[in-house]
């Protein structure tokens, strides 16, 4: 900051230009995180529907085993009928857990990108801006205190 006329120095202009570029990058990151989270939420809904169908199939097989032991997963017929379904159900559970954890990560990233405090992406800029403001106020006070006293 130029103390005499209050115009910004070249260094401050460079910082402001860098802040504008960083602001554009943060906007792109926000959009990418939002698109990723939206896709994950759609996938999570589909996984939940598939899991419900596998769980209902599992319950149907359990009821059928009570009536006829040939449906038992230990038997050859049971292995052929429901072995793959149970294995797919376990894979779906794992995918669902991964999707939930990724959605949680996206929410944390959104909170970080929306944070305007010192913990956010512009924390260094805000800290530097506060230091410049403090220096400007200090120099103005010093200039006022040390100005020549002209008798009127």
Secondary structure as GFF3:
##gff-version 3
##sequence-region A 1 152
A	DSSP	alpha_helix	10	67	.	.	.	ID=ss1
A	DSSP	three_ten_helix	69	71	.	.	.	ID=ss2
A	DSSP	alpha_helix	76	114	.	.	.	ID=ss3
A	DSSP	alpha_helix	123	146	.	.	.	ID=ss4
###
